[in-house]
Amino acid sequence: MKKSITLSIVALLAMIGLQAQAAMYLVGEGFNGWTTTGNVEMTDDGDGMYSWSGNLVAGSSFAFFRDTEDWGSQRGPANGDGSAPTGDWEDTQAMGAWTLTASGGYVIQYNYNTDQAKIVLTDEPVFNPAQRRFAVTGAAFGGWNMPPAGNQIFANNGDGTYTLEFEGATAADFKLSSIDINDAGFNSWSVFDAGVMGASNLATGDNELSTSYGTANMHLPVSGNVTLTISNVTETGCTLNITLTEEIIPDKAYYLIGAFNEWSEETMVAFEENDGVFTLTKTFGGEFKVKDENGNWLGGGVTLTEENPSVTLVDGGNLVLVEEKEYTLTIVDGVLTVTFPSSVYGDVNGDGVVTSADITALYNFLLNDDTSDLVNGDVDNDGNITSSDITSVYDVLLGNMK
């Protein structure tokens, strides 16, 4: 009996110690984002109850972290579609999230003992368009960065209109983003009520676009210096007017980007241009795309092979080269063609046979840096093109003569 009592006391002390170390965090939009660090810690109200109060934006999604800030401790709604607020105590389960259907002041509670949550809307704010803040993001305006940089943020004119003068915009896709009317949320592409505005393409000469907040990209059809004006702001939409003050036609250019450089724009490789023909020779493989001078990422969603080496570059899925080899890529009038390395040993110029022309191609490269006939110059596969490759071709020719 004494041993049993001792064990019960030990177990009780362990439970008390566990409860003392408990903590609850809020993760998601409005709470430092969907990260596993620096989330909002809820107030410990005692007896296993935790709470938070503040302003949140309609369309925001969030969940709890229980004890530790990691995905293994995430708690979301156990029933329903996760719409909030319900104002009632709800059971929670591992993973999942709630999505708010209204903006305003909230009280969020969590009962550690019962693993239940309550989400209550305490104050629904009156919409005031003059309190909004807008920004523009995308390839057309400096990049898809979030939060936006300073030169992407509209000036608030104080009368419900917003203005942004942007120099050097490019003909590419973009979106609008905003912060909620109470400045409680942060810039996010997934917030509906105060989030991203998207619509159909913006045609030249038809630069006024009325739209609702959504997820589709808009497209700037010309490059240059522009003035953007937002007006007629409501809870669900606005009017965007874009005025081109100076058209700038950038030089045509293409860049290779893909798995080979971890999709980094800082280390992408430029094609060389000669009279409208763009070429690039590189050893690589896997998925890739071609980026143009306007920041558009072009693909086509196909695997390129010797039987099907060409594709019209479009705004589509990644392109694929299955094997890592040295390829020559050529772009003419928006069509990418891949020249595959010859499977015939010693075939330097890629005509399918080994002749003296292959030696000539090597001499032209070594003496004059002429790559016009050079398809597979590294005959001996030592990583360099040297006189030893000429010797290798001679060996093939002598062997063929025997």
N, C-alpha and C positions, 0 to 999 in steps of 0.2 A: 504493500500500500504506500509506503514512504517513497519507494522508487518511482511509482506511478505519479505521485504528486510532484516529485522533483522534475520528472520529464514534462509534465503539464506546464509547470512554471517556466521551464526552459523554452518550451514551444510558444508560450504566451509572450515571453520576452523577445523571442525572435520575431513574432508578429508585430509587436510594438516597434521594434527596431526597423522592420520593413516599412511600417506605416510612416515612421518619422522621416525615412529617406525618400518617400514617394514624392513625385512631382508631375505636373501636367503642363503640356505645351500646346500651342495652336500653330499649325502649319498650313500654308496656302496663301492665296492672294489676299493682301492686306495684312499678312503676318510674316513678312520677310520672304515671301515666295515659297515655292516648293523645294526647300533645301533641308538639309539635316544639321544645320548650324544656325545659331543665333535666332531661333524661333521665339515667339512671345510666350513667356512663362505665365501661367494663370495664377491668380491669388489663392493661397491656401487659407480657406475660411474655417478650418478645423473640422473634426469629425468626418474626415474623408471628403469634404466638399471643396470644390475649386470653382472660381468664377473669373470672368473677364467682361468688361463693358467698353463700348466705343462705337465708332461709326464704320459701317461696311457698305460695299457697293453691290447692287443687284447684278447677278451673274458671277460673283465671286464664289469660288469653291474652297473649302477648307476641311481639315480633319484634326484629330488630336494625336499627340505623341504621349504615350503613357510611360512615365519614369525616365525613358531615355529618348534622345533625339535621333531615332533611326527608323527605317521603314518596317522593321520587325515589330515595332511597338505602336504602329499606326492603328487608330480606332476610327471607324466610320459608321454610318447608319446600318442597322441590322435589317430594317424593314423599309418598304416603300422605295421610291425612286431617288431619295436623298434631297428632295425639295425642302427648303426651310424659309421662314420659320414655321414650326408647328405649334410652339407654345406649350408642348407637352413633354413629359419625360419619355425618352426613347431608348430602347436597347441599342448597344453598339456591338460591333464585331471587328475582327481584324480587317484592315484595308478599307477601301471605300472613302467617300467624301460627301459632304453636304454642299448644295448649290443654292445661294440665296435668290429669292424671287423678287425682293424689294430692297431699295437702298434706305438707309436710316441708322438710327441708334439701336444697338443690340446689347442684350445681356446673354452671355453664354455660360452655362453651368455644366459641371461634370461631377457625378457622384462616384467616387473611387470604390466605394463598398459594393454598389450594385451594378457598376459598369454601365451607367445610363447618362444621357446627355439631355439638356433642355436648351432650346434656342428661342429667345423671345425678342420680338421687335418692339422697342419701347417708344420710338419716335420716328415717324416717317417725314423726312424733310420736304419742304416746298421747293419745287424746281426753280432755279434762277440761272438762266443761260449766261449771265454776266460773270458767274462764279466759275465757269468751266476753264480748263486749261487744255490746249491742244498742241500736238506735235506731229511731225510727219517723219516716217521711217521708210526705208526701202532702197533698192538699188538706184532709183532715180534721184534720191536725196541723201547720198553719203553712206548708205549702208543699213542693213537690217539690225541695228543695235537697239537694245532696250536696257535701261532707259535711254531716251534719245539724247544726242549731244546738244549743246547750246544753240548751234546754228540751225537746229531742226525744230525749235520751239516757237510757236506763234506768240506775238505780242497781243495782250488782252487790251482792247480799245475801251473797255469799261461800259460799252453800250450794247453788249451781246454780239459784237463782231470781233474777229481776230484776223491779224495780218502777219504774213511772213514773206520777207524778201530773200530769195535764195539765188546765189550766184553759182553757175556751173552745174545746174541740174542736167541729168542725162535722160535720154529716151529709154525708159525702163519702168518696172513695176514699183508701186509704193502703196502705203496705207496711212490712214490717220489713226493716232491713238490719243487718249486723253486721261486726265485724272478726274475722279468723281467730284461732285459739287461741293463736298465738305472737305476736300483735300485729304480724305481719310485713306483712300486707296493709293496704289502706285501704278505706274504705267504697265499695262499688261495687254497682250493681244487677245486674251481669252475673256476679258470682262465685256459683257454685252452692252449694258446700259451706258457705261462710260468708257467703252473700250475702242475697238477698231472699226473704222468706217471703210467699207469696201464697196465697189460697184463695177459696172462694165467699163470698157475702155473709154478714154477721154479723147474724142476726135479733134483734130486740128480745125480751128475755126468754130468749134462748138465747145467752148471751154467752161461752160457753166453746168454743174452737175448736182442735182438734188438727190440725196440718197439717205437710206437708213443705215444705222450701225450694223455691220455684218462682218463676214470673214473673207470675202473675195478681194483680190488685189485690184487696184486701179492701175492704169497705164498712162504715163506721160509720153505723148507721141513725138515730141521734138526735144532736142537738147538746147540749153541756153540759160540765160538769166530770167527768172520768173518771179512774179508776185502772186502769192496765194491769199485768198480772202475767204473766211468762213462767216456765214450769216444765217439767219432764220433757224437758229439752234433750238431744238426741242429735245425732249427726253429720248426720242427714238430716231432723230435724223437732223440733217442740216443741209445747207447749200454751200458747195465749194466752187469758187471761181478762180481760175488760173489764167493770168495774163502773161504772155510772153513778151518781155521787154527787149531781149536781144537773142537771136537765134545763133547757136554755136554748133557747127557741124564738125564733130570729132573725126580724126583720121581712123579709117577702118583698122581694126586690130583683133587678133584672136589669141587666147591663152589656153594652155592645157592645165587642167586641175583634176585631181582624183585621189584614189586610194594610195597611189604611189607617194604623194606628199601630204597625206592626211587631210586633204581638201583645204589646204591653207592657201589663201589668196596672197600671202606674203612670199611664198616660194613657188607660185605657179610659173609655167614656162611659156615664153612668148614664141609665136610662130614668126618666121621671117617672111616678109612680103616682097614680091618681085612682079611688077606689072599686073597686080590684081590676083596673083597666085600666092597663097600662103602655105608654107611648108615647115615641117618640124620633124627631125629624126631623133628618136629617144628610145632607150631601153626601159620598158615598163610593162605592166599588165594589170588586170583587174578592172574595176569599175572606174569610169572617168567621165568628164564633161568638158565642153569647150565654153569659155567665157569670152564674150565680145567686149568691144570698147565701151558699151553702155552699161556693163555690169550684168547683162543677161546670161544666165547659165543655160547653155544649149545642150540638148541630148537627142534622144529618139527612142530610148528604151529597147535597143536591140543589141545582140551579140554580133560583132563583126568577124567575118571569116574570110578565107581565101575565095570561097564560092560567092559570098555576099559581102564585099569589102566597102561598100558605100552606103551613106545615109544622108538624107536631107536634115540639117540641123534645125531642131525645133525646141520649143519649151516643153520638154518631156522628160522621160525617165533616163537613168544613167545608161551610158554606152559601156560595152564590155569587150575586152580582149582577154581571152581565157589564159593564154600562156604569157609569161614574162619573156619578151624578146625585144630585139631592136626593130622598131617599126618606123616607117616614114609616113607621116600624115600630111595630106594635101587638102586644102579647102579652096574651092573655086565656086563662086556664085552661091555660097551657102551650102554646098554639098561637100561633105567630108569623105575622102577616100583613103583607105589604109593600104599601103604597100607592104606585103608580108615578106619576111626574109626568105631567100631561096632555100629549098630543101636539097638542092644539088650542090655538093661540096665543090667549092672553087668557082661557083657562078657569081662573080662579083657584080655584074651589071643586071642580073635578074632576068636574062632572056631564056633561061631554062637549059642552056648548054654551056660548056666550058670551052672557050676559044681564046685566041690571042687578044680579042677585044677586052677580055677581062683583065689581062695584064696591062693593056693600054689605059683602062679605067683606073687601075691602081697607080700607074705612073702619073697620070693627070692629077690625081689627088695629092700624091707625095711631092710632086714638083710645083704644081700650080694651085693646090688647094681647091681643085675643081671637083665638086661632088655631084655633077649633073648625071653621071652614069654609075654612081656608087650606091649600090643597094645593100650588098653584104661584103664590105671590104675586109672585115676581120676574119679572114679565111681560116687561120689556125686557132681562132678563139682564145687568144691570149690577152684580150682586152684592149689591144692597140692595133693600129694599122701601120705596119712597117714593111721594110723590104722582105722580111720573112714571109709575109703573105704572098708576095710575088713568087718566091721560091716554092711555096705550097702549090700555087697555080701551075708553075712549070712542072712540078712533080705529077700533077694530074694529067697535063698535056703529054708528058713523056710516057706516062702509063697508058694513055689512050693510043699512043702510036705503036706500042708494042703488039 
